[in-house]
């Protein structure tokens, strides 16, 4: 249970993508990693440990082996989650004071209503040195999106269609309410010139079930994989491969941002690492591998008909390998075999997921990453319920399974032997 309590603490603090990245940064610095700037020249040392941050919401870390590098072992996950973003000029006056927000990503709307909410993210503050980015978190019950009473909406239990322009505007206070922006400026310590602020659920993570076998929290998709990949990265043994931890932003809205998987962040870092170490980039990539880690749909206890009957993972059943014939997931026979072998060595159980043939599924950042850095790749995740709800559910055992699998992956030595053969040691 020690690991699940650590995950629970991480989830309870990561109230925005910016806070999640700051927590990862804190863990890396505690482990001796040095921060690199993309604006500076890089001088890398054998055995060195480094990280870089882009836009405050994406982070990439790597280690330099003591011997000649033999390729990159990469994981990619994302720290953003479907939620609501505060608009510019976001305070709405009237009979009550409300906060104007817009939907970010494909959120399930209904679970957000009638729940205590708050605001967290980053603000850009004017200082004597210039414009500074600062994290803010209004760490109290601040907002609520009130439902319409059943007496006024008799069709509410008959498939009601939520309108994000009206139904999900949160209540902030009475007509005469203290200035929201002045409170944020007090927390930030200066005049706010710009902001990226998001709503979050105030309910903390919970471990529950007859045998405490489940965990529920906000942003399990994909902070559970962020946490598991980070732990595996930090605890892995050193090899001749260069381990790379990538945590991107913007996956829930297509990854096409300066800090998303479609950006040059990963490709640029790899190119600069190769240049600094005096090795050939193409040859290094020829011996590289990528794990795209983003959660998977568990078989639903009340609706098993939504799952493919032969590929329906369950919570606490192990790490899920995800397949799709139309390349929504990157897994093929080779990458599946490599990952299965790694999990076998780590004694980690493996499950498989495919969409039911007549139900279109989602996609993730695996293929987007490969458009920038072309290497063999597998898409994996952990089985969960209520994906894209503000309070999701997963299995307690699976978080430990992922950490063990990623630790084994980063500790492995992969070698392409020609003729399609791969050595996994």
C-alpha positions in Angstrom: 0.0 0.0 0.0 3.0 2.3 0.3 3.1 2.9 -3.4 -0.6 3.6 -3.7 -0.3 6.2 -0.9 2.5 7.9 -2.8 0.4 8.0 -5.9 -2.6 9.2 -3.9 -0.5 12.1 -2.5 0.7 13.0 -6.0 -2.8 13.1 -7.4 -4.0 15.2 -4.5 -1.4 17.9 -5.2 -1.4 17.9 -9.0 -4.4 20.3 -9.4 -3.3 21.5 -12.9 -0.9 20.4 -15.6 1.5 23.1 -14.3 1.4 21.7 -10.7 1.9 18.1 -12.0 5.0 19.2 -13.9 6.3 21.1 -10.9 5.9 17.9 -8.8 7.9 15.9 -11.3 10.5 18.6 -11.4 10.7 18.5 -7.6 11.3 14.7 -7.7 14.0 15.0 -10.4 15.9 17.7 -8.5 15.7 15.6 -5.3 17.4 12.8 -7.3 20.2 15.1 -8.5 19.0 16.1 -12.0 20.2 19.4 -13.4 18.0 21.8 -15.3 18.9 22.6 -18.9 17.7 25.6 -20.9 16.9 25.2 -24.5 18.4 28.6 -25.1 21.8 27.6 -23.9 24.5 25.4 -25.3 24.5 21.9 -23.8 27.6 20.4 -22.3 26.7 16.8 -21.2 28.9 14.6 -19.0 29.1 10.8 -18.9 26.9 9.8 -16.0 25.1 13.1 -16.0 21.4 13.6 -15.2 19.4 16.3 -16.8 15.9 17.7 -17.5 14.3 20.5 -19.4 10.9 22.2 -19.1 8.9 23.8 -21.9 6.1 26.3 -21.2 5.9 25.1 -17.6 3.6 22.3 -18.6 5.8 19.7 -20.3 9.0 18.1 -19.0 11.7 15.9 -20.5 14.4 14.1 -18.4 17.3 11.9 -19.4 20.5 10.3 -18.2 23.8 10.0 -20.0 25.4 6.5 -19.7 29.0 6.2 -18.6 29.8 4.1 -21.7 29.2 4.7 -25.4 25.4 5.1 -25.9 23.5 2.4 -27.7 20.2 4.1 -28.3 17.3 5.7 -26.5 14.7 4.1 -24.3 11.8 6.6 -24.2 8.5 6.8 -22.4 5.8 9.4 -23.3 2.8 10.3 -21.2 0.8 13.5 -20.7 0.0 15.6 -17.7 -3.1 17.5 -18.9 -6.7 16.3 -18.3 -10.2 17.2 -19.6 -11.5 20.0 -17.5 -12.6 23.6 -17.7 -10.4 26.6 -18.4 -11.1 30.1 -17.1 -11.8 32.6 -19.9 -10.4 36.1 -20.2 -12.6 38.6 -18.5 -14.0 35.6 -16.8 -16.2 37.1 -14.1 -19.9 37.3 -15.0 -22.1 39.7 -13.1 -25.8 39.5 -12.6 -28.2 38.3 -9.8 -25.2 36.1 -8.9 -21.5 36.3 -9.6 -20.3 33.4 -11.9 -17.1 32.4 -13.5 -16.9 32.1 -17.3 -15.2 28.9 -18.4 -14.8 26.9 -21.5 -14.4 23.1 -21.8 -10.9 21.8 -22.3 -10.9 18.4 -24.0 -13.6 15.8 -24.1 -14.8 15.9 -20.6 -17.8 14.0 -19.2 -19.9 17.0 -18.1 -22.5 15.6 -15.7 -20.0 14.5 -13.0 -18.8 18.1 -12.6 -22.2 19.4 -11.3 -23.0 19.8 -7.6 -19.4 19.3 -6.6 -17.1 21.7 -4.7 -14.6 23.1 -7.1 -11.6 25.4 -7.1 -9.1 27.1 -9.4 -5.4 26.3 -10.1 -2.8 26.9 -12.8 -0.3 29.6 -13.6 -0.4 33.4 -13.8 2.1 35.7 -15.5 2.9 38.5 -13.1 4.6 41.9 -13.6 7.7 42.2 -11.5 10.8 44.5 -11.4 12.7 41.9 -13.3 10.1 41.5 -16.0 7.2 39.0 -16.5 7.4 36.0 -14.2 5.3 32.8 -14.3 3.9 31.7 -10.9 1.8 28.8 -9.8 -1.4 29.6 -8.0 -3.9 27.4 -6.3 -7.0 28.7 -4.5 -6.9 25.9 -2.1 -10.4 26.0 -0.7 -14.0 25.2 -1.8 -14.7 28.1 -4.1 -17.1 27.2 -6.9 -20.0 24.9 -7.7 -21.9 24.2 -10.9 -25.5 23.8 -9.6 -27.9 21.4 -11.3 -31.4 22.5 -12.3 -34.0 20.9 -10.0 -36.0 18.0 -11.3 -39.2 20.0 -10.9 -37.9 22.5 -13.5 -36.3 19.9 -15.9 -38.5 16.8 -15.9 -36.4 15.3 -18.7 -33.1 15.4 -16.6 -33.2 11.6 -16.1 -34.1 10.9 -19.7 -30.9 11.6 -21.6 -30.5 15.3 -21.0 -28.0 17.0 -23.3 -25.7 19.4 -21.3 -25.0 22.8 -22.8 -21.5 23.9 -21.8 -22.5 27.6 -22.5 -25.1 27.5 -19.7 -25.2 24.3 -17.7 -21.5 24.2 -16.7 -20.9 27.8 -15.7 -19.9 27.7 -12.0 -21.4 29.9 -9.3 -18.7 32.1 -7.5 -20.8 34.2 -5.1 -23.7 36.6 -4.6 -24.2 39.7 -6.6 -21.8 41.7 -4.3 -18.8 39.5 -4.3 -15.1 40.3 -3.5 -13.0 40.7 -6.7 -11.9 37.3 -8.0 -8.8 38.7 -9.7 -7.7 40.7 -6.7 -7.7 37.5 -4.7 -5.5 35.8 -7.4 -3.1 38.8 -7.5 -2.8 38.5 -3.7 -1.9 34.8 -4.0 0.5 35.5 -6.9 2.1 38.5 -5.3 1.8 40.9 -8.2 -0.3 42.3 -11.1 -1.5 39.6 -13.4 -0.8 40.1 -17.1 -1.9 36.7 -18.3 -3.2 33.4 -17.0 -3.8 29.7 -17.7 -6.2 28.7 -15.0 -8.3 25.6 -14.7 -11.1 24.2 -12.5 -10.4 21.2 -10.4 -12.4 18.9 -8.1 -11.9 19.4 -4.4 -12.6 15.8 -3.5 -9.3 14.0 -2.6 -8.2 10.6 -3.9 -9.8 7.6 -2.2 -8.8 4.0 -1.8 -11.9 1.8 -1.4 -13.5 -1.5 -2.0 -14.0 -4.7 0.1 -10.2 -5.2 0.1 -9.2 -1.7 -0.7 -8.6 -2.7 -4.3 -9.7 0.4 -6.1 -8.4 4.0 -6.2 -10.6 6.9 -7.4 -9.3 10.4 -8.0 -9.2 13.3 -10.5 -6.9 13.0 -13.5 -6.1 9.3 -13.1 -6.0 9.6 -16.9 -3.1 10.2 -17.4 -1.3 11.1 -14.1 -1.3 7.5 -13.1 1.0 6.8 -16.1 3.0 10.0 -15.4 3.7 8.8 -11.9 4.5 5.2 -12.9 6.8 6.2 -15.7 8.6 8.7 -13.3 9.1 6.1 -10.6 10.4 3.5 -13.1 12.7 6.1 -14.6 14.2 7.1 -11.2 14.6 3.5 -9.9 16.0 1.8 -13.0 19.5 0.4 -13.2 22.0 2.1 -15.5 22.7 0.6 -18.9 24.3 1.6 -22.1 21.0 3.0 -23.4 19.9 6.6 -22.8 16.7 6.6 -20.8 14.3 9.5 -21.7 11.2 10.5 -19.7 8.8 12.6 -21.7 5.7 14.2 -20.1 3.7 16.3 -22.6 0.9 18.8 -22.4 -2.1 19.2 -24.8 -2.8 15.5 -25.5 -6.5 16.0 -24.7 -6.8 18.6 -27.4 -4.7 17.0 -30.2 -1.1 17.5 -29.0 -0.5 20.3 -31.5 1.1 22.9 -29.3 4.6 24.2 -28.5 4.7 21.8 -25.5 2.7 18.9 -27.0 3.8 15.6 -28.5 3.4 17.1 -32.0 6.1 19.7 -31.2 9.8 19.3 -31.8 10.5 18.9 -28.1 11.5 15.3 -28.1 13.2 15.4 -31.5 15.2 18.5 -30.6 16.3 17.1 -27.3 17.5 13.8 -29.0 19.3 15.7 -31.7 21.1 17.9 -29.1 22.0 15.0 -26.9 23.6 13.2 -29.9 25.5 16.4 -30.9 26.8 16.9 -27.4 27.9 13.3 -27.0 29.4 13.2 -30.5 27.3 10.2 -31.7 25.3 9.7 -34.9 21.6 10.5 -34.4 20.3 8.1 -37.1 22.3 5.2 -35.7 21.1 5.9 -32.2 17.5 6.0 -33.2 18.0 2.7 -35.0 18.5 1.1 -31.6 15.8 3.0 -29.8 12.3 2.2 -28.5 9.3 4.2 -27.3 6.5 3.3 -24.8 3.4 5.5 -25.1 1.8 5.3 -21.7 -1.9 6.4 -21.5 -4.6 4.7 -19.7 -7.0 2.1 -21.2 -10.7 1.4 -20.7 -11.5 -1.4 -18.3 -14.5 -3.7 -18.9 -17.4 -1.8 -17.3 -19.1 -3.8 -14.5 -22.6 -2.8 -15.6 -22.0 -2.6 -19.4 -19.7 -5.4 -20.4 -21.3 -5.2 -23.9 -19.1 -2.1 -24.7 -15.9 -4.2 -24.6 -14.4 -6.5 -27.2 -15.1 -9.9 -25.7 -11.6 -11.2 -26.3 -9.7 -8.1 -25.3 -11.5 -6.6 -22.3 -9.0 -5.8 -19.5 -10.0 -5.5 -15.9 -8.7 -3.4 -13.1 -5.9 -5.0 -11.1 -5.3 -7.4 -14.0 -1.9 -5.9 -15.0 -0.5 -3.5 -17.6 -2.6 -3.2 -20.8 -1.2 -3.4 -24.3 -3.4 -1.5 -26.7 -4.0 -2.5 -30.3 -5.8 -0.8 -33.3 -5.6 -1.9 -36.9 -6.0 1.7 -38.1 -3.0 2.9 -36.1 -4.8 4.9 -33.4 -2.3 2.9 -31.3 1.3 2.2 -32.4 1.5 -1.4 -31.2 2.5 -4.0 -33.7 3.7 -7.6 -33.4 7.3 -6.6 -32.8 6.7 -3.9 -30.2 4.2 -6.1 -28.4 6.7 -9.0 -28.2 9.4 -6.7 -26.8 7.1 -5.3 -24.2 5.7 -8.7 -23.3 9.3 -10.0 -22.8 10.1 -7.0 -20.5 7.0 -7.6 -18.4 7.8 -11.3 -18.2 11.2 -10.6 -16.8 9.6 -8.3 -14.3 6.9 -10.8 -13.3 4.3 -8.2 -14.4 0.9 -9.5 -15.7 -0.2 -8.2 -19.1 -3.6 -7.7 -20.6 -4.7 -6.6 -24.1 -7.2 -4.0 -25.3 -9.0 -3.6 -28.6 -12.1 -1.5 -29.4 -15.2 -3.4 -30.1 -15.4 -3.4 -33.9 -18.5 -1.2 -34.1 -17.4 1.3 -31.5 -14.9 4.0 -32.4 -12.3 4.4 -29.7 -10.0 7.2 -28.7 -6.3 7.8 -29.6 -3.3 9.0 -27.8 0.1 10.6 -28.2 2.0 7.5 -29.5 1.6 8.1 -33.2 1.9 11.9 -32.7 5.3 11.3 -31.1 6.4 9.0 -33.9 5.7 11.7 -36.4 8.7 13.5 -34.8 10.9 10.6 -33.8 10.4 7.4 -35.8 11.2 4.4 -33.6 9.5 1.1 -32.8 6.7 1.8 -30.3 4.1 0.2 -28.1 1.0 1.8 -26.6 0.2 0.7 -23.1 -1.9 1.9 -20.2 -3.7 0.8 -17.0 -7.3 -0.3 -17.0 -9.7 2.3 -15.6 -13.4 3.3 -15.4 -15.1 6.6 -16.1 -12.3 7.9 -18.3 -12.6 11.7 -18.8 -14.8 12.1 -15.7 -13.7 14.5 -13.0 -13.4 11.5 -10.7 -12.0 8.3 -12.3 -11.4 4.8 -10.9 -8.5 2.4 -11.4 -7.0 -0.7 -9.6 -4.6 -0.4 -6.7 -2.3 -3.2 -7.9 -1.9 -1.8 -11.4 0.0 1.3 -10.3 2.7 -1.0 -8.8 2.6 -3.2 -11.9 3.3 -0.2 -14.1 6.2 1.0 -12.0 7.7 -2.5 -12.1 7.3 -2.8 -15.8 8.8 0.7 -16.5 11.7 0.0 -14.1 12.5 -3.2 -16.0 12.2 -1.4 -19.3 14.6 1.4 -18.4 16.9 -1.3 -16.9 16.9 -3.4 -20.1 19.4 -3.5 -22.9 17.7 -3.7 -26.3 19.7 -4.6 -29.4 18.5 -5.0 -33.0 20.1 -8.1 -34.4 19.0 -7.8 -38.0 16.4 -9.8 -39.9 13.8 -8.4 -37.5 15.3 -10.1 -34.4 15.7 -8.2 -31.2 17.7 -9.0 -28.1 16.1 -8.0 -24.7 18.5 -8.4 -21.7 
